[in-house]
Amino acid sequence: MKGINRYFLEISYDGTAYHGWQVQPNATSVQEKLHGALHTFLREETETIGAGRTDTGVHARQLFVHVDSDHPLLQNDPAKCVHALNALLPFDIAIHRIIPVHTDAHARFDATERSYEYHIHFEKNPFLVNRSTLLRDKPDILKMNKACAHLLGTKDFTCFSKSNTQVFTNICTIKEARWVESKTGMVFHVTADRFLRNMVRAIVGTLLEVGLKGKPIAYLDEVIASQNRSKAGVSVPAHGLYLTKIVYPYIQQ
């Protein structure tokens, strides 16, 4: 369509109040709030495509969304648009950048790498409510990091996927998986070319089977080989999970 340009919006949000990223028929979502702000500012109906979905309660430090529009201010003064849209959005959603891209750029399909963190703490802390998961016992971080090595590479990760998801393949390439200690507890870092639905939370739950419940490190190989979700650990709570980084070949971080 002549005159229509495509833009990437870099956003972040606290997912506590939302039923995930994607518009839901009977629940409030981040995408719904973004659509409302865009409609008010642009005075036109818009559709957005996100780099991925986050579930209820999951947070995002960086998510890219693409939108098409012929609004002249988006092209001529994107910084002013960021300010205007942020004034229309609730306090727990923020736009950081509006980036002009080529018309066939795609926020979901063009992403080459995604990273997540999962946060755990060990002492009651009112400032970490809905932002980190409280554990009573401290897991063996060295043992879990040894188990992380078994996640690396290109594999079928059906064992960590929610059932009945509409994807063409469950094969992903995990490039990084490691635990690091933090001031309040520990953080799991994982990077892959793509993730299946519920995958990170299932991986963390399975690693805790090793670090807390005494399962051997080889347990990871058995779970992956089974391609059976019931063989893996339980999914940890959503509020400890953060989408932290998305990489595109044409977007500078």
Salt bridges, closest charged atoms under 4 A:
GLU10 OE1 - ARG97 NE 2.53
ASP14 OD1 - HIS59 ND1 3.34
ASP14 OD2 - ARG131 NH2 2.37
GLU45 OE2 - HIS39 ND1 3.43
ASP55 OD1 - ARG197 NE 3.56
ASP55 OD2 - ARG201 NH1 3.88
ASP68 OD1 - ARG6 NE 2.68
ASP104 OD1 - HIS102 ND1 2.40
GLU113 OE1 - LYS175 NZ 3.22
GLU117 OE1 - ARG61 NH1 2.90
GLU117 OE1 - HIS119 NE2 2.77
GLU117 OE2 - HIS189 ND1 3.75
ASP137 OD2 - ARG136 NH2 3.23
GLU176 OE2 - ARG178 NE 2.49
GLU209 OE2 - LYS213 NZ 3.30
GLU209 OE1 - LYS215 NZ 3.41
ASP221 OD2 - HIS150 ND1 2.78
